[in-house]
Amino acid sequence: MNESGETGLDLRVIPVTPFQQNCTLAWDRATMEGVLVDPGGEADKLMSTAGELGVTLREMWLTHGHLDHAGGAKDIRDALGIPIIGPHRDDQFWLDLIEESWALYGHAGQGKNVTPDRYLEDKETLTLGNYDFTVLHTPGHTPGHVIIYSRTLKITFVGDVLFRGSIGRTDFPKSNHQDLLNSITDKLWPLGGDMRFIPGHGPMSTFGAERADNPFVGDAVITRSKPRASGIM
């Protein structure tokens, strides 16, 4: 335990970049070791927040390679010497396009291209302090997208697979709408309705809430033709 005697996992969601992407600082209160999930930009802000909270950063975990989720990873690795873990290798082409993508959006210099220290595969295990997390390969929004979850803690980092009331876009190169739907229904839903999730943008929710009323993948519509999501990174 730490000096205050606290145990458990703490989370701080830190919106970064012009897209207000949810970077999550997660740490074990017993060890004060932490990770950054999807450090999309504003590296100094993310490192300063960790320092202010007394968290020692050990790794960065990437759910996918889009500019707003991975653009700050290289600067943090250069500054702290901590490894970048994930996503699946099928997203390396996106990681190679971070700088070009930011320039196309009119924000040149916002992020840097990066190659992870390690790619992730389906059903791998990651460790944060005293807790284990499981990786699932969830293609659709991007071909190399992964989610990272803990059954013990009932928390999942879903990147841009699922949102409160919506799903990820599939109008990008190498996206696939049916693959995204399959990833949600075949891999996320079996984790249980009480599983909380932090999406890449917007508020937290639970898988149960999304099955109840999500207009794209809710139980009431999943057997029918589904509309395509738009407007969310």
PLY file of the C-alpha trace (Angstrom):
ply
format ascii 1.0
element vertex 233
property float x
property float y
property float z
element edge 232
property int vertex1
property int vertex2
end_header
0.00 0.00 0.00
1.04 3.61 -0.41
1.63 5.98 2.52
-2.09 6.71 2.87
-2.90 3.00 3.05
-5.04 3.12 -0.11
-5.37 0.23 -2.51
-7.10 -0.06 -5.87
-6.87 1.62 -9.24
-7.27 5.33 -9.87
-8.15 6.91 -13.20
-7.83 10.45 -14.49
-9.28 11.18 -17.94
-7.35 14.03 -19.55
-8.80 15.44 -22.81
-6.01 16.37 -25.23
-5.61 17.70 -28.78
-8.11 19.81 -30.74
-10.26 16.65 -30.98
-10.58 16.44 -27.16
-9.42 12.86 -27.15
-9.69 11.04 -23.82
-6.19 10.17 -22.69
-6.43 8.12 -19.49
-3.85 8.23 -16.74
-4.35 5.01 -14.77
-2.37 4.04 -11.69
-2.26 1.49 -8.90
-2.70 3.33 -5.61
-0.62 0.69 -3.80
2.48 1.13 -5.96
1.78 4.56 -7.52
2.88 3.08 -10.85
0.90 4.30 -13.83
0.31 4.12 -17.55
-1.00 6.56 -20.11
-3.63 5.09 -22.41
-3.73 6.85 -25.80
-1.44 9.86 -25.20
-2.60 11.66 -28.32
-0.85 14.97 -27.70
0.04 17.69 -25.22
2.85 15.57 -23.82
3.95 18.18 -21.29
0.44 18.40 -19.85
0.23 14.62 -19.46
3.62 14.29 -17.80
2.93 17.25 -15.51
-0.39 15.76 -14.39
1.29 12.47 -13.54
3.97 14.30 -11.58
1.46 16.40 -9.66
-0.38 13.25 -8.61
2.82 11.48 -7.57
2.45 8.81 -10.27
5.53 7.14 -11.75
4.80 6.42 -15.39
5.92 2.96 -16.51
4.36 2.48 -19.96
2.08 3.92 -22.62
-0.69 1.77 -24.10
-2.10 2.60 -27.55
-5.49 1.31 -28.69
-4.89 2.38 -32.30
-2.72 4.49 -34.51
-4.79 7.57 -35.26
-3.14 10.95 -34.80
-5.22 12.02 -31.78
-4.54 8.80 -29.88
-0.84 8.28 -30.53
0.59 11.68 -31.50
2.16 12.48 -28.12
3.70 9.07 -27.45
7.10 9.70 -29.03
7.70 12.93 -27.11
6.89 11.19 -23.81
9.12 8.22 -24.65
11.95 10.60 -25.55
11.51 12.50 -22.28
10.99 9.61 -19.85
12.42 6.56 -21.61
9.25 4.51 -21.05
8.04 2.01 -23.67
5.12 2.38 -26.06
2.98 -0.77 -26.08
0.50 -1.39 -28.89
-1.53 -1.24 -30.94
-1.64 -4.31 -33.21
0.96 -4.16 -35.98
-1.76 -3.69 -38.63
-2.00 -0.03 -37.51
1.65 0.84 -38.15
0.67 2.58 -41.39
-1.42 5.02 -39.33
1.44 5.59 -36.91
3.60 6.46 -39.91
1.04 9.08 -41.00
0.63 11.02 -37.73
2.58 14.09 -38.84
0.99 14.15 -42.29
-2.48 13.70 -40.82
-2.10 16.58 -38.38
-0.91 18.82 -41.21
-3.99 17.89 -43.25
-6.19 18.95 -40.32
-4.36 22.27 -40.14
-2.35 21.50 -37.00
1.15 20.79 -38.25
3.55 19.90 -35.44
0.81 18.62 -33.12
2.18 15.05 -33.02
4.99 12.81 -34.24
5.19 9.56 -36.16
6.13 6.65 -33.95
6.96 2.95 -33.94
5.95 1.09 -30.77
8.44 -0.80 -28.66
6.03 -3.72 -28.83
2.92 -4.55 -30.82
-0.05 -6.23 -29.17
-1.79 -9.46 -30.12
-5.22 -10.83 -29.25
-5.50 -12.18 -25.68
-2.15 -10.85 -24.49
-1.84 -9.72 -20.88
-0.59 -6.33 -19.69
0.27 -5.49 -16.09
-0.25 -2.27 -14.18
1.04 -2.49 -10.63
-0.86 -5.36 -9.02
-3.48 -5.64 -11.77
-3.61 -7.62 -15.00
-5.34 -6.38 -18.15
-6.28 -8.41 -21.21
-5.92 -7.29 -24.82
-8.47 -8.04 -27.53
-7.87 -7.30 -31.22
-10.95 -5.36 -32.37
-10.61 -4.33 -36.03
-13.13 -2.17 -37.84
-12.44 1.46 -37.02
-8.84 0.67 -37.91
-7.41 -2.75 -38.82
-5.04 -2.86 -35.85
-7.33 -1.51 -33.15
-7.26 -3.19 -29.74
-9.19 -2.81 -26.51
-7.67 -3.37 -23.07
-9.79 -4.55 -20.15
-9.72 -5.80 -16.56
-12.41 -8.20 -15.41
-11.37 -7.63 -11.80
-11.75 -3.87 -12.00
-14.61 -3.94 -14.54
-13.02 -1.29 -16.74
-12.21 -1.28 -20.45
-10.27 1.17 -22.57
-12.09 0.94 -25.91
-10.46 3.68 -27.97
-12.75 4.54 -30.87
-14.63 1.24 -31.14
-17.63 2.32 -29.07
-19.03 5.56 -27.63
-21.98 6.52 -25.48
-24.77 6.30 -28.04
-22.54 5.76 -31.06
-19.76 3.70 -32.62
-16.49 4.45 -34.39
-16.29 5.78 -37.90
-15.53 3.36 -40.72
-14.92 5.77 -43.60
-11.13 5.75 -43.16
-8.64 3.79 -45.29
-8.72 0.09 -44.29
-11.74 0.58 -42.03
-14.53 -2.00 -42.24
-18.05 -1.42 -40.95
-19.00 -5.08 -40.56
-15.73 -5.85 -38.80
-16.50 -3.07 -36.32
-19.96 -4.43 -35.59
-18.52 -7.92 -35.16
-15.84 -6.63 -32.80
-18.47 -4.98 -30.61
-20.98 -7.81 -30.50
-18.52 -10.72 -30.44
-15.79 -9.31 -28.19
-17.16 -6.43 -26.11
-20.65 -7.65 -25.24
-19.46 -11.00 -23.78
-17.44 -9.06 -21.17
-20.71 -8.29 -19.38
-23.26 -5.53 -19.06
-21.66 -4.15 -15.89
-18.34 -3.55 -17.62
-17.56 0.18 -17.59
-15.71 1.65 -20.54
-13.73 4.77 -21.29
-14.15 5.76 -24.95
-11.74 7.79 -27.02
-14.14 10.76 -26.92
-17.04 11.74 -24.71
-18.41 10.31 -21.47
-17.95 6.90 -19.89
-20.69 4.31 -20.11
-21.28 0.59 -19.61
-21.75 -2.16 -22.14
-25.16 -2.85 -20.64
-26.29 0.73 -21.23
-25.18 0.57 -24.84
-26.93 -2.74 -25.43
-30.08 -1.13 -24.05
-30.27 1.94 -26.26
-27.30 2.46 -28.58
-28.90 3.16 -31.98
-26.08 1.40 -33.85
-25.41 -1.75 -31.82
-28.15 -1.95 -29.19
-29.94 -5.29 -28.85
-33.08 -3.83 -30.41
-31.33 -3.01 -33.68
-28.44 -5.41 -33.98
-30.38 -7.97 -35.99
-31.56 -5.32 -38.44
-29.65 -3.13 -40.87
-27.52 -0.68 -38.88
-26.94 2.98 -39.75
-23.36 4.16 -40.17
-21.84 6.48 -37.58
-20.30 9.77 -38.61
-18.67 12.77 -37.03
-16.65 11.07 -34.25
-12.94 10.46 -34.65
0 1
1 2
2 3
3 4
4 5
5 6
6 7
7 8
8 9
9 10
10 11
11 12
12 13
13 14
14 15
15 16
16 17
17 18
18 19
19 20
20 21
21 22
22 23
23 24
24 25
25 26
26 27
27 28
28 29
29 30
30 31
31 32
32 33
33 34
34 35
35 36
36 37
37 38
38 39
39 40
40 41
41 42
42 43
43 44
44 45
45 46
46 47
47 48
48 49
49 50
50 51
51 52
52 53
53 54
54 55
55 56
56 57
57 58
58 59
59 60
60 61
61 62
62 63
63 64
64 65
65 66
66 67
67 68
68 69
69 70
70 71
71 72
72 73
73 74
74 75
75 76
76 77
77 78
78 79
79 80
80 81
81 82
82 83
83 84
84 85
85 86
86 87
87 88
88 89
89 90
90 91
91 92
92 93
93 94
94 95
95 96
96 97
97 98
98 99
99 100
100 101
101 102
102 103
103 104
104 105
105 106
106 107
107 108
108 109
109 110
110 111
111 112
112 113
113 114
114 115
115 116
116 117
117 118
118 119
119 120
120 121
121 122
122 123
123 124
124 125
125 126
126 127
127 128
128 129
129 130
130 131
131 132
132 133
133 134
134 135
135 136
136 137
137 138
138 139
139 140
140 141
141 142
142 143
143 144
144 145
145 146
146 147
147 148
148 149
149 150
150 151
151 152
152 153
153 154
154 155
155 156
156 157
157 158
158 159
159 160
160 161
161 162
162 163
163 164
164 165
165 166
166 167
167 168
168 169
169 170
170 171
171 172
172 173
173 174
174 175
175 176
176 177
177 178
178 179
179 180
180 181
181 182
182 183
183 184
184 185
185 186
186 187
187 188
188 189
189 190
190 191
191 192
192 193
193 194
194 195
195 196
196 197
197 198
198 199
199 200
200 201
201 202
202 203
203 204
204 205
205 206
206 207
207 208
208 209
209 210
210 211
211 212
212 213
213 214
214 215
215 216
216 217
217 218
218 219
219 220
220 221
221 222
222 223
223 224
224 225
225 226
226 227
227 228
228 229
229 230
230 231
231 232
